[in-house]
Amino acid sequence: MLKDEIIKCDENYFMTVYSGRYPLVIDHGSGIRVYGQDGQEYLDFLAGIGVNALGYGHPVLVKALQEQVAKLIHCSNLYYIEPQAYLEKLLIKNSCCDRVFFANSGSEANEGALKLARKYFKTRGEKKFEVITAERSFHGRTLVTTAATGQEKYHKPYQPLPEGFTVVPFNDLTAMEEAVGPETAAVMIEPVQGEGGVYPAEQEYLQGLRELCNQKDILLIFDEVQCGVGRTGSLFAYEEYGVEADIMTLAKALGGGVPIGALLAKEKVASAFEPGDHGTTFGGNPLASRAAVTTLEVILEDGFLEGVKEKSSYFIKQLEGLIAETCNVKGIRGLGLMLALELSSSISAKDLTMELFNRGFLVNAVQEHTLRFLPPLIVEKADIDLLVGELADLLK
Ligand SMILES: *Cc1c(COP(=O)(O)O)cnc(C)c1O
């Protein structure tokens, strides 16, 4: 099929939830570049929304997946498989958690986290089920994770939503303290908010949340679906803060492009799950587990995460140059290679994204006046120069 026919099919047959797709049929990718059907090249600073951490066609990942596809794609969780065992070991040895469960997406991992929090208190005979989340947060698209998401626009089409969620301003410890009640089971936070516009938590905030949760016997849940797996320059974002959660979720980058999510927890919480309490058909299947093992192994190679930090500093420095050059940039936010450019209110992020698209760059207008960059972690300084050069030209 050629481009026009593909777009026609989508218009005629696909549910209209993604109206406003870019007029590009991505055919293949290599490194941080993707290519359209007729060979047009794009530098991808979005990476499938933070998914393609190793970019496209990474030789180590390709080889591992080819091998795995030929060997075994799926079997049920009624049996043991080696790739899943490797993945369990890798995640537990490299995190503050003691046990893990595999899902297929971020929403599902979060759904599991919320079920686990409820089960934990149920097991102890306590009537605690409410969860407090933050304004601008994003936790997923299932009904429950939609309810957990602190953005009105996602709630509206589905009200009434499942009960038990309270939303408070982000980075506001007092608001959190005031929202806690006798039925509060958990506080769920993204250490770096992604969809809300790339807002990192403040150090005192996460520390304060940890202390509050300890005092009030509440579980702290970190949604690291977007900020985890190397994105911030540490394997997990919580390491940047030195604050540990009781439950943590991962997805996006974990499988390097193959769908997989993970729910991790400390032993005292994880042990609330008993046989039959939770499960999945696909979660952590051989293909997805092998993809995640391979992705993590590359990220954990000597120097890889240091490289992310170094490229992050470089990227930020180049973006800061823009502030000096134009009054159309108000600020820069983010951690590691999860960065945002706050534009002046006269500049539409959507229009700017389209102009960059026309010049061969994929970025994301995460909010009305905010541009988001989530490049593959293998991005190079030369790629960053190309993007910032175009931005300087467009924003002048
Ligand atoms: C993307 C995202 C989710 C949802 O993940 P899906 O895989 O789309 O279900 C949840 N939380 C955060 C922080 C995310 O960025």
The ligand as an SDF file (V2000), in Angstrom:
LIG
                    3D

 15 15  0  0  0  0  0  0  0  0999 V2000
    2.6670    6.3350   29.0560 C   0  0  0  0  0  0  0  0  0  0  0  0
    2.4400    6.3550   30.5090 C   0  0  0  0  0  0  0  0  0  0  0  0
    1.5260    5.4790   31.1260 C   0  0  0  0  0  0  0  0  0  0  0  0
    0.6340    4.5690   30.3300 C   0  0  0  0  0  0  0  0  0  0  0  0
    1.3590    3.6020   29.6460 O   0  0  0  0  0  0  0  0  0  0  0  0
    0.6640    2.7770   28.4470 P   0  0  0  0  0  0  0  0  0  0  0  0
    1.7410    1.8020   28.0660 O   0  0  0  0  0  0  0  0  0  0  0  0
    0.3260    3.7450   27.3860 O   0  0  0  0  0  0  0  0  0  0  0  0
   -0.5220    2.1010   29.0240 O   0  0  0  0  0  0  0  0  0  0  0  0
    1.4290    5.4970   32.4980 C   0  0  0  0  0  0  0  0  0  0  0  0
    2.1860    6.3190   33.2380 N   0  0  0  0  0  0  0  0  0  0  0  0
    3.0750    7.1700   32.6910 C   0  0  0  0  0  0  0  0  0  0  0  0
    3.9200    8.0260   33.5740 C   0  0  0  0  0  0  0  0  0  0  0  0
    3.2280    7.2180   31.3110 C   0  0  0  0  0  0  0  0  0  0  0  0
    4.0830    8.0840   30.7580 O   0  0  0  0  0  0  0  0  0  0  0  0
  1  2  1  0
  2  3  1  0
  2 14  2  0
  3  4  1  0
  3 10  2  0
  4  5  1  0
  5  6  1  0
  6  7  2  0
  6  8  1  0
  6  9  1  0
 10 11  1  0
 11 12  2  0
 12 13  1  0
 12 14  1  0
 14 15  1  0
M  END
$$$$
